[in-house]
Amino acid sequence: MAASGDTAGIKGVKTDIGLLRELCGAPGPTGFEAPAQEVLRRRLAGKVEAQSDPLGDLWAETSAEGRPHVVVTGHNDQIGLIVTYVDDNGFVFFDKVGGVDAQLLPGRHVVIHGPEGPVDAVVGRKPTHIIPKDEQGKAPELREQFMDIGASSREEALERIRIGDPVTFEAMFLELGDGRYASPAFDDRAGVYVAFRALEHYLAAPAAAKLTALATVHEETTFMGAKAMARRLDADVIIVVDVDFASDDPSVDPKKLGGEVKLGGGPVIHRGAGSNLAMVDYAVEVAKAEGIPVQIKALPGRTQTDAEELMSSGKAATLSYSIPVRYMHSPLEVMQPDDAEAGALLGAAITRRLASDWEPGRFVPRA
């Protein structure tokens, strides 16, 4: 088992497990991303200036000048819940923020992020023994579930929490075997790690191109952060990094999933309907030249990431690649951090290569 600190990544570059752990440990469901963005502010202090907007998007760039301008981005929000009601007996009712599966919640330890700090809670439902036979084996709807914080009354509960407080799965960062880890926030703290590690790698050996690392917000609900940044950015190339479904566990058939994707195989480059094909070819060429492992996955339609919003401005060639994870949108997702480090190295290498061979219109589609 690897040590709990940095691990040997691709090409001998160490994967910064400490940074990934800190990102995953910061609660940040959609609309409440500030703690996760603060991790980046601390990381950037003394290196480059962190900039932000009223939505909460956060970015940092190498310089005000330079062409081409390459943006590497991931979204910093995670799925979660939100407090909607407290009954007379102090039980807390809730709704989902993003794609939370109701069947994963009963009996789960969750954390309500109240005004005075985190409040532990247990998600309740009827015990199996007293559920009517026609309801057994079915996931209870969210409105039939509730949280127990140990309060005896509404007044007591509201001394610790508020309506509208965010709720997350317990923040864990478990070290598994073979260099793999489990956390509820790899979607998409893995992509944010890639973006800001790419910036660090590029700063270590800068070239004439400008590189911006961006952490967007609101991706899990409205893509609003990316919509705002599409208007703001003056980019030539945008690299959108999210997570993708791994196909290497017994529950998944790669033929039905859309392709073979393995932990440890490197970032997954999407090729198809939502891709700039010239940019895809360029990324594969750079990866090969740099010895960075990548995987290719066919993309028949939408990426279901920030990519569509960012490419809608029509200003930049957009590349989408993802970090493979198992059990996406569950209380514990599993990934191999070296895949994220490879993604960061690829983002920096693409920027560095473009600095020497960029020309306007390079990635305009041609037959």
N, C-alpha and C positions, 0 to 999 in steps of 0.2 A: 504494500500500500504506500502511496506517495506521502511525503511529509505534508504537514498542514500548511506550510508556507508555499513559496513559489515552486513550480514544477517545470521540468525541462520541456520546452515547447518545440515547435518546428524550427529547424535550422539552429538548434541550440539556444534559441531565445527563450528566456524564462517567461512562463505564464504568470501573471501577477494575481495569484489567488486572493491575496489580501484585498485588492481593489474590488474584485468580483464579489467577495464575501461582504464587503462594506456596502456595495450597491444593493445586493440582495437583502441585506439586513435593514434597509431603510424602507419604511412603509410608504407606498405611493400609489394607491388606486386612482383611477381617473378622476381628475378634479382636485386631487390632494397630493400632487407629485412633489411638493416643495421639499420634504425631507430627502428624497432621492436626488433631487437637483442640488441640494446643499452638499452632498457628497462630492459632486463634481466641482463645485466652487472651491471646496477645500483642496481638492486634488490639483486644481489649476493655479492656486495662489502662488505668486512668485514666478510663474512661467508665462502665462498669457492671460489676458483679461477675459473674464466671463461676462457675456452679455445676455439679456433676457427681455421678454416682452410681458404685457399684462396677462396673457394667457398662461404663462409659465414656461414657454419654450426657453431653452438655454443653449447658447452656442459659444464657441471660441474659435478664433481664426489666427493663422500664422502672421498675416500682415494685411494692410489695407490695399496693397497692390498685388500684382502678379497675375499671370494668365498661363494656362487656363485656371479657372476657379473650380476646385473640386470640393464637394460637400459629402461627408460621410455621416450618416444619420441612423439613429435607432430611437424607439419611443421608450420613455421612462415610466409610463404608467403601467400598472398591473391590474388584473381583474380583482374584484373585491365585492363588498356589500355596503349597504348604508342603512343606518337606523331610521325607521319610519314612524314607529309608534311604541309607547310603553303602556301596558295595561295597569289596572289598579293594584295588581299583585306584584308588580315590578318586573314582569317578563317583557322582553324586548323583541319587537317585530322588525322586519327588515325587508329590503329588496336587493336585487343584484345590481352590480356595476360591471358591465361587460359580460362576457360569456361564462357565467358560473353555472355548473351542472348541479341541479337541486339534489340529485341522488348522492352527491359526494359530501353533503353537509351534516346529516344527522349524527350526533355523537361526537362531532369534531370540535376540537379546541380552536377557537378563533379569538382575535384581539380587537376590541373596540378602542379606537384612538380618541379618548375623551379629552376634555379641557385641561385636566390635571395630569394626564399621562395615560398609558395603556391600561385597559380594563380587561381582564381575562373573562371569557365567556364560554359556555358549552351550548351547542346547538341542540335543541330538544325536539322530540316528536313522541307520538304514542309508542310505548314499548311493543315489541313484536307480539307478545303474548295476548294483548287485548285489541289488536288490529283486526277488524272484520276480515273474514277469509277472502272476500272478493277484492280487498285492498292489499293483501299481503303480497310481498314481492314487487310492489310498485313504489316508485320514488314519490314521496309526498311533495305536493306543490309548495312553493316558497311560502305562500300565505298560511300553510298548515304547520310551518316550522317557526321556531322562536328561539331566543337566546336567554339563557339563565345566567345572571351575573351574581346570584346569591342575594339579591335585594328582596325585601318583604313588602314593599309598596312602591307605587309610582313615584312618590316624593323622594324616597330613598334612592331609587335608581337614577332619578334626574339630578341628584346631587353629584353623581359620578359621570354621567353621560348626557349628551344632548341629542335632540332630533337632528338628523343630518350628519351625525358623526360617521366617519368611514370605518370600515371593518376589513381586516385582512386575515388570511390564514396565518397561523403562527410562523414567525420568521425563523426559518431553519436553514442551515447550510451544512448538510451532512456529507462527510467524506465516505464514499463507497470504495470498492476495489477498482484496480486497474485504471487509476487516474480519473475516475468519474465521480460526480457530485450530485446531490439532490437539493432542490430549493423550490419554493413556490413562486419565485419571481424571475426565473430565467427568461421568461417572456415578459419584457424584452430587455432585461438588464444585460443579457448576453450581447444584444445588438448595441446597447449604449457603451458597454465595455469595448467592443470593436471600434466604435467611432472615436472614442477618446484615447484609446491605446494607439490607434492609427496616427492620431495627432502627435502623440509622444514619440512614436517611432520616426515620424517625418521631421519633427523638430530636432531629433538627434543627428539627422543628415539632410538638411533642407535643400531644396532646389528652387528654381524660379517660379514654380507654380504656387498658387495660394490654396491652402487646405483649411476648410472649416469643419469642425466636429460639432454635431448638432444632436441634442436630446429633445425630441418633441413630446408633447402632451396630448391627452384626449384621444389616443389612437383606438383604444378598446371600445369607444362609444361612437364618436362622431368624426374622427380624423381631423378635428378642428385645428390642432397644432400644426399639422402638415399643410392644411389649407391656408393658414396665415403665413407660413414660411414660404409657400409657393409664390405668394405675392411679394414677399420681402427679398428673397434671395436673388442675387445676380450671379447665377452659377452656370458653368459650361457643362459640367458633369455632376450628377448626383448619384451616390451609391447608397441605397437603402438596405439596411441590415435588420432582419427580424429573425424569428426562429421558424423551423420547419419540422414536420412530423418525421421522426425516425421510423424506419421500417424494419428494424433489426430486433424486435421483441416478438414473442409468440402470438400476441394478439393482433398482429398486423400482417396483411397480405400486400406486398409491394405492388402487385399487379393492380389491386383495387385502389391503393393509396395514390398511385400515379407515378411510381418509380421507386428504385432502391436508394435508400438514404441511410447511412450508417454513422453511428457515433465513432469519432476518431478518423473519419474520412475527409475531414476538412469542410470548409463552408460549401453550401449548396447553391450553385449558380443556376438561376431560372432562365430557361430558354423557351420562347414561344410568344404567345399573343401579347403579353404585357412587357415584352423586352425590346430594347434596342439591340438588334442582332449584331451590328458591328461592334457595339460596346461589349457584348457577350464574348465575341471572338477575341477582342483585345484583352479582356480580363483573363481568358484562358491562356492566351499567349504569354502574358506577364507572369501568371502563376507557374507555367511550365518553365520559363526562363529563370525564375527565382527559386524553384524547387518547393513551391507551396502546394500542398495537396488540395484539390477541389473535387467536388462532385457536380454532376449536371442533372438537372431534373426538368422534364418537359412542363411547360406552363400553358395549359389550354385556354385559360381565361384570365380572370383577375388574380392578382397576387394576394389580395385580402390584407394588404399592408399599406403603409403610408405612400407607397410608390405611385399609385394612381393619382393621388392628390398632388404630389410634387411634380409629376411629369405633365400635369394638366396645364401648367403655365406655358408649355411649348418652348421654353427657353433652353432646356438642358437635356443632353443625352442621359438617360437614366438606366442604371444597372441595379438589379435586385439580387442579393444573395442572402442566405439564411444560415443560421447555426442549428444543426440537428438536435432535437430534444425528444425524449420519450415522455408520454403522459401529459401532453400540453393541456393547459387550463385545469390542472388538478392541484391538490394541496402540496404535492411534491413532484416537480418535473426533474428529469435526469438528463445531464449533459456531460460532455467531456470538454473541459475548459481549453484544452489545446486547440480545439476547433475554432474557438473564439480568437485565440492568439494568432492562428493562421489567417483568420479573417482580417485582423488588424494589420498584419504584415502585408496582406494583399492590398488593402486600401492605401497604405503608405507607398507601396511599390507602384501601383497604378498612377498615383499622383506624381511620383518622382519621374516615371517614364514619360508621362504626358508633358512634363516640363521641357523635355528635350525634343519631342516630335509633335507638339500640338500645332494644329492649323485650323482656322475657322471652317466649319462645315465638315469636319473630319467624320463625324458620326451621323451625318444626314443619310438616310437609307437610299441606296441605289441598287439597281438590278445588276 
